[in-house]
Amino acid sequence: MASGRMMAGCRLGRILGRTAAIALVVGSAGFAAQATGQGGPAAPAASKPTQVYVPIPGFDLTSVDKATDPCNDFYKFACGKFVANHPIPADQPAVDQFYALYNVNTQSLRAILDKASTMGAGRSADQQKIGDYFKACMDTDAINNKGLEPIKPLLDEIDGLTGPEQIPMLAGKLQRMGVEVFFSYGEQQDFKDATKQIAVVGQGGLGMPEKDYYLRTGAKDEALRQQYVAHIAKMLTLAGSSPEQAQKDATAVMAMETAFAKASMGVTEMRDPEKIYHLQPIETFLRSMPGVDFDAFEEGIGSPRVSELNNSTPAFFPAMLDAVQATDLGTLKAYMRYHLLTTAASRLPKPFDAENFDFYGRKVYGQPEQGARWKRCSNAVNGALGEALGKVYVEQYFAGDSKTKMVEMVKDIESAMDRDIDTLDWMSAATKLRAKEKLHGVANKIGYPDKWRDYSMLEVKPDDAAGNLLRANAFENNRQLAKIGKPVNHNEWEMSPPTVNAYYDPSMNDINFPAGILQPSFFDKNQDDAINYGHIGAVIGHELTHGFDDEGKKFDSKGNLSDWWTADDTKKFEERTDCLVKEYGNFTAVDDVKVNGKLTLGENTADNGGLVLAYIAYLERAKINKVDLSKKIDGFTSPQRFYIGYAQNYCENSRDDSVRNQVLTDPHSPDHFRVTGAIVNQPGFAEAFGCKKGTPMVPVNSCRVW
């Protein structure tokens, strides 16, 4: 099920397999402990992890390369020894602060779930659900013994199709279970009336990460496409097709998906809310798909009948329908069968799970080994029952005084932005007034929701891993689609409390910081303010700045898509953001692949502006607390510790395939450039390190938006 919500500051990251759906934080490798999980060797449910994970220190002296001049290369100075000290684990595409905390949090979730899965009859309803979900996911013997039985009813429905007119109902049923075929359908706040929840329909149905994987030229991309066809054929063969028929079907599926890709918008274009908002009467939408029984689709997916919807990608549907109509029924069946198999692969027998990981994990992301089963199952529970699990997580791992300190920091940084707006010489008084109106309207969500989600309607069994997955997908689908036509609930969270992530939602005009990221090293109540403001303070500033980046600026204080800027201010804003586009577009990420300055513009703007705001806020807090800024701790002054703390958010050791995938699909720049790209534009950096203008880190000409 798709959502039309635009959440800046979070992203789908370097997933460990297609069905992992792990979201990524403001960092380029920050897991959002939200995976559906992958298969692999099992460990007994109550056994202890073989490795104890600990966070990387908030101020990591072992990573600092003092032989490097910070004025010449600040990333190498702050992170120069990180790679040698932190080899990439075989089950990860990279390692950095986000991965480290992801591992620590997953370990914490595992402890909760071990207990819940072995408790007796005295368990609460939520303990039963999270415990049994984890137990079933861990029980690979039961999974292997059941074979395809859990998904056989859906496989039988696919095999039983006698004509294309039956596809809409079945496509709806599959989408309800989390199997996105042909296109996407979901709900969103109306971009131009943020009080309304509406239906949204858009492009979809691809098996590879995004459209350009089907269309780019070059030996590597052509080889990956061949591997994808072989992967589809292998999955179909495992499900019972003859190798010859599976190869024929896989080739035909690839041809149809390539037609879908050609009709799809690119990732850069999809960032523009004005390009993905086309509110239409349902009759207008249906004219783009003549002969399709959309009522049957709505019935299958469980959507209320809608009189209007946002057709986010209107050019896609006629082309998609043409491709489907040009494809024989046997291929359409194979297409749906494959997407069902790969969606459920993590809860199917080991050959399916291993093949799924081999393509999506190993070939796409360059990850040598699959993660331990306990990691994947812990995060699977978080994805399915995030607030039931999160409630226990918060009680055990998020102390109340941490929230109090975070509230103080958020207020400090919002005050810093209020003052910063006053100093902007390029913005008119009229636009400043509207900017402050929006700033003062931002809602702050910290730690966890005020009201926990009710999972009473979700059935979880201790011996039905695949069934639990499909029922959890259907439960979430029903929860989301039930919002259509109802008032917006401003208290809802889009991420679970244990998530190592943060986001800004322009339709809600709120910033959100789950308890999962409010842990060392990003936030440590025992650390000095310089480190905390450099770490989590820059993240707070990042999310706040998203409300005023090239996407966020298009939404007003109420969350409506509205142009509240004067024409002259818009022109000046675009001149400044174009500076960032060119700066980041000159960075070479890996081989000959450069950072996409337009795709990453929003995140780069947020990095730059967020760091400025965090530093302004820190200096004010230091003044209030009478901190001697020149006093050295561990050999560095407080301003120096602030900037080193920020840089060490993004110390990384990453596999080339993972970086390549990120640059091609992700709105975040690779970690290295999130440091260098922001530092060269910081007005306080030169004084902190005594750098002369004209040195690499203090160029004569720099970029500044906020």
C-alpha positions in Angstrom: 0.0 0.0 0.0 1.3 3.4 -0.9 1.2 6.6 1.0 1.2 10.1 -0.5 2.8 11.5 2.6 6.0 13.4 2.1 8.3 12.8 5.0 11.5 14.8 4.6 14.5 13.6 6.6 13.8 9.9 6.3 14.2 7.5 3.4 14.3 3.9 2.3 17.9 3.0 2.8 20.5 0.4 2.1 18.0 -2.5 2.6 19.3 -5.9 3.3 16.8 -7.4 0.8 13.9 -6.1 -1.1 11.3 -7.0 1.5 13.3 -5.6 4.4 11.8 -2.1 3.9 14.2 -0.6 6.3 13.8 3.2 6.5 16.8 5.4 6.9 17.3 8.4 9.0 18.9 11.7 8.3 22.1 9.8 8.1 23.1 7.9 5.0 23.1 4.6 6.8 20.7 4.9 9.7 18.4 2.0 10.1 14.9 2.6 11.3 14.5 -0.8 13.0 11.5 -1.4 10.9 12.2 -4.4 8.7 9.9 -7.2 7.8 13.0 -9.4 8.2 14.8 -11.9 6.0 15.4 -15.6 6.4 18.6 -17.6 7.0 20.0 -19.7 9.7 17.9 -19.7 12.9 19.0 -19.4 16.5 16.8 -20.7 19.3 14.4 -17.9 20.3 15.7 -17.6 23.8 19.4 -17.8 23.1 21.7 -14.8 23.6 23.2 -12.9 20.7 26.7 -14.1 19.9 28.0 -10.5 19.9 27.3 -7.7 22.4 26.7 -4.4 20.5 27.7 -1.1 22.1 27.3 2.4 20.6 30.2 4.3 19.2 31.2 7.1 21.7 29.6 10.4 21.0 33.1 12.0 21.0 35.2 9.3 19.4 38.9 10.2 19.8 40.0 7.0 18.2 38.6 8.2 14.9 40.3 11.6 14.9 43.3 11.9 12.6 45.3 14.6 14.3 47.9 14.5 11.5 45.3 16.0 9.1 44.8 19.8 9.1 41.1 20.4 9.8 41.2 23.4 7.6 42.2 21.3 4.6 40.0 18.2 5.1 37.7 18.2 8.0 36.1 14.8 7.3 39.5 13.2 7.3 40.5 15.0 10.4 37.3 14.0 12.4 36.9 10.5 10.8 40.3 9.6 9.3 40.8 6.5 11.5 37.3 5.3 11.4 37.6 2.9 8.6 40.6 1.1 10.1 38.9 0.9 13.5 35.5 -0.2 12.1 35.6 -2.9 9.4 32.2 -3.5 7.7 30.4 -6.5 9.2 29.7 -9.1 6.6 25.9 -8.8 7.3 25.8 -5.0 6.6 26.4 -2.8 3.6 28.2 -0.2 5.7 29.0 0.8 9.3 28.6 4.2 10.9 27.0 5.8 13.9 23.5 4.9 12.7 24.3 1.3 12.1 26.0 1.1 15.5 22.9 2.4 17.2 20.6 0.2 15.0 22.5 -2.8 16.3 22.3 -1.7 19.9 18.6 -1.0 19.6 17.9 -4.3 17.8 19.7 -6.0 20.6 17.5 -4.3 23.1 14.4 -5.3 21.2 15.6 -8.9 21.1 15.8 -8.9 24.9 12.2 -7.7 25.2 11.0 -10.3 22.6 13.0 -13.2 24.1 11.1 -12.6 27.3 7.7 -12.0 25.7 8.0 -15.2 23.6 8.8 -17.4 26.7 6.4 -16.0 29.3 3.5 -18.1 30.5 -0.2 -17.5 30.5 0.1 -14.2 32.4 1.1 -12.3 29.3 -0.8 -9.2 28.3 -2.5 -9.1 24.9 0.3 -7.0 23.5 3.0 -9.3 25.0 1.3 -12.3 23.4 1.3 -10.6 20.0 4.9 -9.4 20.0 6.2 -12.6 21.6 4.3 -15.0 19.2 5.2 -12.9 16.2 8.9 -13.2 17.1 8.6 -16.9 18.0 7.0 -17.8 14.7 9.6 -15.7 12.7 12.5 -17.5 14.5 11.1 -21.0 14.0 12.7 -21.9 10.7 12.0 -25.6 11.1 8.2 -24.8 11.1 8.7 -22.4 8.2 10.6 -25.0 6.2 8.1 -27.8 7.0 5.1 -25.7 5.9 6.6 -25.0 2.5 4.3 -22.8 0.4 1.2 -23.7 2.3 0.7 -20.3 4.0 0.5 -18.5 0.6 -1.2 -21.3 -1.3 -4.6 -19.7 -1.3 -3.2 -16.7 -3.0 -1.1 -18.8 -5.4 -4.2 -20.8 -6.3 -6.2 -17.6 -7.0 -3.4 -16.4 -9.3 -3.3 -19.8 -11.1 -7.1 -19.9 -11.4 -7.4 -16.7 -13.4 -9.2 -17.3 -16.6 -9.2 -13.8 -18.0 -7.7 -10.3 -17.5 -11.1 -9.0 -16.3 -10.5 -10.9 -13.0 -7.2 -9.2 -12.3 -8.4 -6.0 -10.6 -10.0 -7.9 -7.7 -7.0 -10.1 -7.2 -4.6 -7.2 -7.6 -6.5 -5.5 -4.8 -6.3 -8.6 -2.6 -2.5 -8.8 -3.2 -2.0 -5.2 -2.4 -4.0 -5.6 0.8 -1.4 -8.2 1.8 1.5 -6.0 1.0 2.2 -7.2 -2.5 2.4 -4.2 -4.7 1.5 -5.2 -8.3 0.9 -3.0 -11.3 0.5 0.3 -9.4 0.3 1.7 -5.9 -2.8 2.8 -3.9 -3.1 4.3 -0.5 -4.2 7.4 1.5 -2.7 10.8 2.2 -3.5 14.2 3.5 -4.8 16.4 0.7 -1.8 18.6 -0.2 -4.1 21.6 -0.7 -6.5 20.9 2.2 -4.5 19.4 5.0 -7.7 18.8 7.1 -8.8 16.1 4.6 -7.6 12.5 4.2 -8.0 11.3 0.6 -7.1 8.3 -1.6 -3.9 8.4 -3.7 -2.9 6.3 -6.6 0.4 6.2 -8.4 3.1 4.4 -10.3 4.5 1.1 -9.0 4.8 -2.6 -9.8 8.6 -2.7 -10.2 10.8 -5.4 -8.8 14.0 -3.4 -8.9 14.7 -0.3 -6.8 13.5 2.3 -9.3 13.0 3.0 -12.9 16.6 3.8 -14.0 17.7 0.3 -13.0 15.7 -0.8 -16.1 16.9 1.9 -18.4 20.5 2.9 -17.6 23.2 1.8 -20.1 26.5 0.4 -19.1 27.9 -3.1 -18.4 27.1 -3.1 -14.7 23.5 -2.1 -15.2 23.0 -4.6 -18.1 24.5 -7.3 -16.0 22.2 -6.5 -13.1 19.2 -6.7 -15.4 20.3 -10.2 -16.6 20.7 -11.2 -12.9 17.3 -9.9 -12.1 15.7 -12.1 -14.9 17.7 -15.1 -13.6 16.5 -14.3 -10.1 12.8 -14.2 -11.2 13.3 -17.5 -13.0 14.9 -19.1 -9.9 12.0 -18.0 -7.7 9.4 -19.3 -10.1 11.3 -22.6 -10.5 11.4 -23.0 -6.7 7.7 -22.5 -6.7 7.1 -25.4 -9.1 7.6 -24.0 -12.7 9.8 -25.9 -15.1 13.2 -24.2 -15.6 12.3 -23.6 -19.3 8.9 -22.1 -18.5 10.3 -20.0 -15.7 13.0 -18.5 -17.9 10.4 -17.7 -20.6 8.1 -16.1 -18.0 11.0 -14.1 -16.3 12.0 -12.6 -19.6 8.4 -11.6 -20.4 8.0 -10.2 -16.8 11.1 -8.1 -17.3 9.8 -6.7 -20.6 6.5 -5.7 -18.9 8.2 -4.1 -15.9 10.5 -2.2 -18.3 7.4 -0.7 -20.0 6.2 0.3 -16.5 9.6 1.9 -15.8 9.6 3.9 -19.0 6.2 5.4 -18.0 7.3 6.2 -14.5 8.6 9.5 -13.1 12.2 9.6 -11.9 13.2 9.9 -8.3 14.3 13.6 -8.7 11.0 14.6 -10.3 9.0 12.8 -7.6 10.5 15.1 -5.0 8.4 18.0 -6.3 5.0 18.0 -4.5 3.4 20.0 -7.3 4.3 17.3 -9.8 2.7 14.5 -7.8 -0.6 16.2 -6.9 -3.4 15.9 -9.4 -6.7 15.7 -7.5 -9.3 14.2 -9.8 -12.9 13.1 -9.7 -12.9 9.3 -9.8 -14.5 9.5 -13.3 -11.5 11.4 -14.7 -9.1 8.8 -13.3 -11.2 5.9 -14.7 -11.0 7.4 -18.2 -7.3 6.8 -18.1 -7.9 3.0 -17.6 -10.9 2.2 -19.8 -12.4 -1.2 -19.2 -10.8 -1.7 -15.8 -13.2 -2.6 -13.0 -11.8 -0.3 -10.3 -14.7 -1.0 -8.0 -13.5 -4.6 -7.9 -10.0 -3.4 -7.1 -11.3 -1.2 -4.2 -13.3 -4.2 -2.9 -10.2 -6.4 -3.1 -7.9 -4.0 -1.3 -10.5 -3.0 1.3 -10.8 0.7 0.3 -14.0 2.7 0.8 -15.5 3.8 -2.5 -14.0 7.2 -3.3 -15.4 10.0 -5.4 -12.0 11.7 -5.9 -8.4 10.8 -5.5 -4.9 12.2 -6.1 -3.6 10.6 -9.3 0.0 11.4 -8.4 1.5 10.1 -11.7 -1.3 10.5 -14.4 1.0 9.7 -17.3 1.8 6.3 -15.9 -1.7 4.7 -16.0 -2.4 4.7 -19.8 1.1 3.3 -20.5 0.7 0.7 -17.7 -2.6 -0.5 -19.1 -1.2 -0.7 -22.6 1.7 -2.8 -21.3 -0.7 -5.1 -19.4 -3.0 -5.5 -22.4 0.0 -6.4 -24.6 1.0 -9.1 -22.2 -0.4 -12.7 -22.3 -2.3 -14.0 -19.2 0.4 -16.6 -18.4 3.0 -13.8 -18.0 0.6 -11.7 -15.9 0.2 -14.8 -13.6 3.9 -15.3 -13.4 4.4 -11.6 -12.6 1.9 -11.7 -9.7 3.3 -15.0 -8.5 6.8 -13.7 -8.4 5.9 -10.5 -6.5 4.0 -12.6 -4.0 6.9 -15.0 -3.5 9.4 -12.2 -3.0 7.2 -10.3 -0.6 6.8 -13.4 1.6 10.3 -14.7 1.0 11.6 -14.0 4.5 8.9 -16.3 5.9 9.1 -19.1 3.3 11.5 -22.0 3.3 15.2 -21.3 3.2 15.7 -21.7 -0.6 13.3 -18.8 -1.3 14.8 -16.6 1.4 18.4 -17.3 0.4 17.6 -16.6 -3.3 15.8 -13.4 -2.4 18.7 -12.2 -0.4 21.2 -13.3 -3.0 19.8 -10.8 -5.5 18.5 -7.9 -3.4 21.1 -8.1 -0.7 24.2 -9.4 -2.4 23.9 -8.3 -6.0 22.1 -5.0 -5.6 23.7 -3.8 -2.3 26.9 -5.7 -2.3 26.4 -7.3 1.1 28.2 -10.6 1.5 26.1 -12.2 4.2 22.6 -12.1 5.5 22.0 -10.7 8.9 21.4 -13.0 11.9 17.8 -14.3 12.1 17.3 -12.7 15.5 18.1 -9.3 14.1 15.7 -9.6 11.2 12.9 -11.1 13.3 13.3 -8.4 16.0 12.9 -5.7 13.4 10.1 -7.6 11.8 8.1 -7.3 15.0 8.9 -3.6 15.1 7.6 -3.2 11.6 4.4 -5.1 12.3 3.7 -4.2 15.9 5.9 -1.1 16.4 3.9 0.7 19.1 3.1 -2.5 21.1 6.9 -3.3 21.1 7.7 0.4 21.4 5.7 0.9 24.6 8.0 -1.6 26.4 11.1 -0.2 24.8 10.3 3.3 26.0 9.7 2.1 29.5 13.0 0.3 29.6 15.3 2.5 27.5 14.0 6.1 27.4 14.2 7.9 30.7 11.8 10.8 31.3 14.6 13.3 31.9 15.9 12.5 28.4 12.7 13.9 27.0 12.9 17.0 29.1 16.4 17.8 27.9 15.3 17.1 24.3 12.4 19.5 24.6 14.8 22.2 25.9 17.1 21.6 22.9 14.3 21.8 20.4 13.1 25.1 21.8 16.6 26.4 21.7 17.0 25.6 18.0 13.5 26.9 17.1 14.5 30.1 18.9 17.7 30.2 16.9 15.8 29.9 13.7 13.5 32.7 14.7 16.5 35.0 15.3 18.2 33.7 12.1 15.2 34.7 10.0 15.6 38.2 11.2 19.2 38.4 9.9 18.4 37.2 6.3 19.3 40.0 4.0 17.8 38.3 0.9 14.3 37.8 2.3 11.6 40.5 2.4 9.7 41.5 5.5 6.5 40.0 4.1 8.0 36.6 3.5 9.8 36.7 6.9 6.4 37.2 8.6 5.0 34.1 6.9 8.1 32.1 7.6 7.9 32.9 11.3 4.2 32.1 11.2 5.1 28.6 9.9 8.0 28.2 12.3 5.8 29.0 15.3 3.2 26.6 14.0 5.6 23.6 14.0 4.5 20.8 16.4 7.2 18.9 18.2 6.8 15.1 18.7 9.5 13.6 20.9 10.0 10.0 22.0 6.7 8.3 21.6 3.0 9.0 20.9 0.6 10.2 23.6 -1.9 7.4 22.8 -0.7 3.9 21.9 -2.1 2.1 18.8 -4.7 -0.7 19.3 -3.6 -4.0 17.8 -6.6 -6.0 19.1 -7.9 -6.8 15.6 -4.5 -8.3 14.4 -4.4 -12.1 14.8 -0.9 -13.4 15.6 -0.1 -17.1 15.8 3.1 -18.7 17.3 3.5 -21.1 14.4 2.5 -19.1 11.3 5.3 -16.8 10.3 4.1 -16.1 6.8 0.5 -15.8 7.8 1.5 -13.3 10.5 3.3 -11.2 7.9 0.4 -11.1 5.5 -2.2 -10.4 8.3 0.0 -7.6 9.7 0.3 -6.1 6.2 -3.5 -6.3 5.8 -4.0 -4.9 9.3 -1.9 -1.8 8.4 -3.5 -1.5 5.0 -7.0 -1.5 6.7 -5.8 1.1 9.3 -4.5 3.4 6.7 -7.4 3.2 4.2 -9.9 3.6 7.0 -8.6 7.2 7.3 -10.0 8.2 3.9 -12.8 10.7 4.4 -12.1 11.2 8.1 -10.5 14.1 10.0 -6.8 14.1 10.2 -5.3 12.7 13.5 -2.4 15.0 14.4 -1.3 12.8 17.2 -0.3 9.8 15.0 3.3 8.9 14.3 4.6 7.5 11.1 7.5 5.7 12.8 7.6 3.4 15.9 9.4 4.5 19.1 12.5 2.2 18.7 13.2 3.7 15.2 16.7 5.1 14.6 15.3 7.9 12.5 13.7 11.4 12.5 11.5 13.2 10.0 9.6 16.4 9.1 6.1 16.1 7.7 5.1 19.1 5.6 1.4 18.3 5.6 1.4 18.0 9.4 4.0 20.7 9.9 5.6 18.7 12.6 9.1 17.4 13.5 9.3 13.9 14.9 12.1 12.3 17.0 11.5 8.7 18.0 13.1 7.4 21.2 15.2 5.1 19.1 17.5 7.9 17.9 17.5 9.7 21.3 20.2 7.3 22.5 24.0 7.5 22.7 25.8 8.5 20.6 23.3 10.9 19.1 21.9 12.0 22.4 23.6 11.3 25.7 22.3 13.2 28.8 25.7 12.6 30.4 27.6 14.3 27.7 28.4 18.0 27.6 26.2 20.3 25.5 28.8 20.8 22.8 28.6 17.2 21.8 24.8 16.8 22.1 24.1 20.0 20.1 26.6 18.8 17.4 25.0 15.4 17.3 21.2 15.4 17.9 21.1 19.2 17.8 22.1 19.2 14.2 19.5 16.5 13.5 16.8 18.7 15.1 18.0 21.7 13.0 18.0 19.5 10.0 14.4 18.4 10.4 13.3 22.0 11.2 15.0 23.3 8.1 13.1 20.8 6.0 10.1 22.9 6.5 11.9 25.6 4.5 13.8 23.6 1.9 12.8 23.4 -1.8 9.9 21.0 -0.9 9.0 22.3 2.5 8.8 25.9 1.4 5.8 25.0 -0.8 3.6 24.2 2.3 2.2 26.8 4.6 1.9 26.8 8.4 -1.3 24.7 8.2 0.3 22.1 6.0 -1.3 23.2 2.7 0.5 23.3 -0.6 0.5 27.1 -1.0 2.8 29.7 -2.4 3.4 32.1 0.5 6.6 33.6 -1.0 6.9 36.8 -3.0 8.2 36.3 -6.5 11.4 38.1 -5.8 12.1 36.1 -2.6 11.5 32.8 -4.6 14.0 33.9 -7.2 16.6 34.7 -4.5 15.9 31.4 -2.7 16.4 29.5 -6.0 19.7 31.3 -6.6 21.0 30.2 -3.3 19.8 26.6 -3.6 21.3 26.4 -7.1 24.6 27.1 -5.4 24.1 23.9 -3.4 23.0 21.9 -6.4 26.3 22.8 -8.2 28.5 22.3 -5.1 27.2 18.8 -4.3 26.9 17.9 -8.0 30.7 18.1 -8.3 31.3 15.4 -5.7 32.3 12.0 -7.1 30.9 9.3 -4.8 32.3 6.1 -6.3 34.0 5.3 -9.6 32.6 7.9 -12.1 29.2 8.3 -10.3 28.7 11.8 -9.0 26.2 13.0 -6.4 22.9 14.2 -7.9 22.8 17.8 -6.7 19.1 18.1 -7.6 17.9 14.9 -6.0 19.8 15.6 -2.8 19.0 19.3 -2.7 16.4 19.1 0.2 18.6 17.0 2.4 21.7 19.2 1.6 19.8 22.3 2.4 18.6 20.7 5.7 22.2 19.6 6.6 23.6 23.1 6.0 20.8 25.1 7.7 20.4 22.6 10.5 24.1 22.8 11.5 23.9 26.7 11.4 20.9 26.6 13.7 22.4 24.0 16.1 25.5 26.1 16.5 23.6 29.4 17.1 21.5 27.5 19.7 24.6 26.0 21.3 26.3 29.3 21.7 23.2 30.8 23.4 22.9 27.8 25.7 26.6 28.1 26.6 26.1 31.7 27.4 23.2 30.9 29.7 25.2 28.1 31.4 28.3 30.4 31.6 30.5 27.9 29.7 34.0 28.9 29.0 34.2 28.2 25.3 38.0 28.3 25.3 38.3 25.6 27.9 39.6 22.3 26.4 38.2 18.9 27.0 40.1 16.0 25.4 42.3 18.6 23.8 39.5 20.5 22.1 37.5 23.7 22.8 33.7 23.5 23.0 33.2 24.9 19.5 35.7 22.4 18.1 33.9 19.6 20.0 30.6 20.7 18.5 31.9 20.5 14.9 33.7 17.2 15.5 30.5 15.8 17.1 28.6 16.8 14.0 31.2 15.3 11.6 31.3 12.0 13.6 27.5 11.6 12.9 28.7 10.7 9.4 32.0 8.8 9.9 31.4 5.8 7.6 32.9 2.7 6.0 30.7 1.7 3.1 30.7 -0.9 0.3 30.9 0.6 -3.2 27.7 -1.1 -4.4 25.8 0.4 -1.5 27.1 3.9 -2.2 26.3 3.5 -5.9 22.8 2.5 -5.1 22.4 5.4 -2.7 23.6 8.0 -5.2 21.2 6.7 -7.9 18.1 6.4 -5.7 18.5 8.3 -2.5 17.8 12.0 -1.7 20.6 12.0 0.9 24.3 12.5 -0.1 26.8 9.9 1.0 28.1 10.5 4.5 31.5 11.9 3.5 29.9 14.8 1.6 27.3 15.5 4.3 30.3 16.6 6.4 32.4 18.3 3.7 29.4 19.9 1.9 28.0 21.4 5.1 31.3 22.4 6.8 32.5 24.6 3.9 29.4 26.7 4.3 29.4 27.2 8.1 30.1 30.8 9.3 31.4 29.6 12.7 33.8 26.9 11.6 36.7 29.1 10.6 36.9 30.8 14.0 36.5 27.5 15.9 39.6 26.0 14.2 41.5 29.2 13.3 41.2 28.5 9.5 42.1 31.2 7.0 39.8 32.2 4.2 40.8 30.5 1.0 41.7 27.2 2.7 39.7 24.2 1.3 37.3 24.1 4.3 36.8 27.9 4.2 36.5 28.8 0.5 36.2 32.4 -0.6 32.8 31.8 -2.0 30.3 29.6 -0.1 26.6 28.7 -0.2 24.1 29.9 2.3 20.3 29.5 2.2 19.2 29.5 5.9 
